[in-house]
Amino acid sequence: MRIVIAGGHGQIALRLERLLAAAGHEPAGLIRNPDQAEDLRAAGAEPIVLDLESATVEDVAAALRGADAAVFAAGAGPGSGVDRKDTVDRGAAVLFADAAERAGVRRYIVVSSMGADSGHPGDEVFDAYLRAKGAADDAVRARGALNWTILRPGMLTNDAGKGLVRLEATTGRGPIPRDDVAAVLAELLDTPATAGLTLELIGGSTPVTVAVKAVAGN
């Protein structure tokens, strides 16, 4: 499969690109900074330089045409303010979904956040982040043309992945290595029966493949 990943230089995205390339897929990553292209090539992914904060729907659709799936893994990142939480974590996610529809890419996976809620109260930047992610999730779930899955990881860590997770509609809070988030994303891409699900993910005791099959009803 050809899989286009928004936020292609992110920590989860780079891990996912390595997994997809190793499995024989053709990952491509959208990046703003051309200096990051070599990192993507080293991960086995095709770099596509495109800024989701300034691109048009047609610009993004052109990058998506011919893909079998799209993964939104972009984010404004640490240190960004309220405005960029809206333009990236919400606006870019909606733009990417619009473009996927226009390009005819039906399989669409979102890396969201545990606690994402468009009605989340509070005045801190993290509150704005959770509102932005929640609004983006709502916008994706409203699209009948997309076979979407929304993944909401718990607290992300750089610990080595164990391949053991808890993946359910509601898990409660907990940590999860980025390695294991990437492994779950790769498995979700191979499991179309997970379309229409919003899933929480933390570390657990179930192997990734088994956990994904369980939520898919297999």
C-alpha positions in Angstrom: 0.0 0.0 0.0 1.0 3.6 -0.5 0.3 5.5 2.7 0.7 9.3 3.0 1.4 10.6 6.5 0.8 14.2 7.6 3.5 15.3 10.0 6.0 13.0 8.4 8.9 14.0 10.6 7.1 13.5 13.9 8.4 11.0 16.4 5.5 8.6 15.8 5.5 9.2 12.1 9.1 8.3 11.6 8.6 5.1 13.6 5.6 4.2 11.5 7.4 4.9 8.3 10.2 2.5 9.3 7.6 -0.2 10.1 5.7 0.3 6.9 8.8 0.3 4.7 10.0 -2.9 6.4 6.7 -4.5 5.7 6.9 -3.7 2.0 4.6 -0.7 1.9 5.3 2.6 0.3 5.1 5.3 3.0 5.3 9.0 2.1 5.5 11.9 4.6 4.4 15.5 4.3 7.0 17.8 5.8 7.3 21.6 6.0 11.1 21.8 6.2 13.0 20.4 3.3 16.0 19.8 5.6 14.1 16.9 7.1 13.8 15.0 3.8 16.9 12.9 4.4 15.5 11.7 7.7 12.4 10.4 5.9 14.5 8.8 3.2 16.5 7.0 5.9 13.3 5.7 7.4 12.3 4.4 3.9 9.7 7.1 3.2 9.2 9.5 0.3 9.4 13.1 1.5 6.8 15.5 0.2 7.5 19.1 1.1 4.1 20.8 1.8 3.0 23.1 4.5 -0.5 22.2 5.7 -0.9 25.7 7.3 -0.6 27.4 3.9 -1.6 24.7 1.4 -4.9 24.6 -0.4 -7.1 21.5 -0.5 -6.1 20.9 -4.0 -2.4 21.1 -3.1 -2.9 18.4 -0.5 -5.2 16.3 -2.7 -2.5 16.2 -5.3 -0.1 14.7 -2.8 -2.7 12.1 -1.8 -3.8 11.0 -5.2 -3.0 7.3 -5.8 -2.6 6.6 -2.1 -4.4 3.7 -0.4 -4.5 5.3 3.0 -3.8 8.6 4.8 -2.6 9.0 8.4 -2.9 12.4 10.2 0.0 12.5 12.7 0.8 16.2 12.5 0.7 18.6 15.5 1.8 22.0 16.5 4.1 20.5 19.0 5.5 21.6 22.4 6.0 25.4 22.8 3.3 26.3 20.3 0.5 28.7 21.4 -3.3 28.6 21.3 -3.4 29.9 17.7 -1.3 27.1 16.3 -3.2 24.5 18.2 -6.2 25.7 16.1 -4.4 26.0 12.8 -2.5 22.7 13.0 -4.2 20.4 15.4 -7.7 21.3 14.1 -7.4 23.2 10.9 -4.7 21.0 9.2 -6.5 17.8 10.3 -9.7 19.1 8.7 -7.8 20.2 5.5 -6.2 16.8 5.3 -9.6 15.0 5.6 -11.0 17.4 2.9 -8.1 16.5 0.6 -8.4 12.8 1.2 -12.1 13.0 0.2 -11.2 14.9 -2.9 -8.4 12.5 -3.8 -10.7 9.5 -3.3 -8.6 8.1 -0.4 -11.1 6.4 1.8 -8.9 4.9 4.6 -8.1 7.6 7.0 -6.5 7.3 10.4 -6.1 10.1 12.9 -3.5 10.2 15.7 -5.6 12.1 18.3 -5.1 12.5 22.1 -6.7 10.9 25.1 -9.1 13.5 26.5 -9.7 15.2 23.2 -13.1 17.0 23.4 -14.3 20.0 21.5 -16.1 21.2 24.6 -13.2 20.8 27.0 -13.1 23.7 29.5 -10.1 25.7 30.6 -7.8 28.5 29.5 -4.4 26.8 29.4 -2.7 26.0 26.1 -3.2 22.3 26.8 -6.9 22.9 27.2 -6.9 24.6 23.8 -5.0 21.6 22.4 -7.7 19.1 23.7 -10.5 21.3 22.2 -8.7 21.5 18.8 -8.1 17.7 18.7 -11.7 17.1 19.7 -13.0 19.4 17.1 -10.9 17.7 14.4 -12.1 14.3 15.5 -15.7 15.4 15.3 -15.1 16.7 11.8 -13.6 13.5 10.6 -16.3 11.3 12.2 -18.9 13.4 10.3 -17.6 12.3 6.9 -19.4 9.4 5.3 -16.8 9.2 2.5 -14.0 8.2 4.8 -13.3 4.9 6.4 -11.8 6.6 9.5 -10.3 5.3 12.7 -9.3 7.6 15.5 -6.6 6.5 17.8 -6.2 8.3 21.2 -2.9 7.4 22.9 -2.3 8.0 26.5 0.9 9.7 27.8 3.6 9.2 25.2 7.0 8.0 26.2 10.3 7.2 24.5 10.6 3.9 26.3 11.4 0.9 24.2 8.2 -0.6 22.8 7.0 -3.9 24.4 4.4 -4.8 21.8 1.9 -5.2 24.7 -1.0 -2.8 24.8 -4.5 -2.1 26.0 -6.7 -0.9 23.1 -10.3 -0.3 23.8 -13.0 2.3 23.4 -12.2 3.5 26.9 -9.0 2.4 28.7 -8.4 5.0 31.4 -5.2 7.0 31.5 -1.8 5.6 31.3 1.6 5.7 29.5 2.3 4.2 26.1 5.7 4.1 24.3 5.7 5.8 20.9 7.1 2.5 19.4 3.9 0.8 20.4 1.7 3.6 19.0 3.4 3.2 15.7 3.0 -0.6 15.8 -0.7 -0.2 16.5 -1.1 2.3 13.6 0.6 -0.1 11.2 -1.8 -2.9 12.4 -4.8 -0.6 12.0 -3.8 0.2 8.4 -3.9 -3.6 7.7 -7.2 -4.0 9.5 -10.0 -2.2 7.6 -12.6 -3.6 10.0 -11.5 -1.0 12.5 -13.1 1.7 10.4 -15.7 3.8 12.4 -14.0 3.2 15.7 -12.5 5.7 18.2 -10.0 3.9 20.3 -7.9 4.7 23.4 -4.5 3.2 23.7 -2.2 2.6 26.7 0.4 0.1 27.7 -1.1 -3.3 28.7 -0.7 -7.0 28.4 -2.2 -7.9 25.0 0.0 -8.3 21.9 -0.6 -5.6 19.4 -2.0 -7.9 16.7 -4.3 -9.6 19.1 -5.5 -6.3 20.5 -6.4 -4.9 17.1 -8.1 -8.1 16.0 -10.2 -7.9 19.2 -11.5 -4.4 18.6 -12.2 -5.3 14.9 -14.4 -8.2 16.1 -12.1 -10.9 14.6 
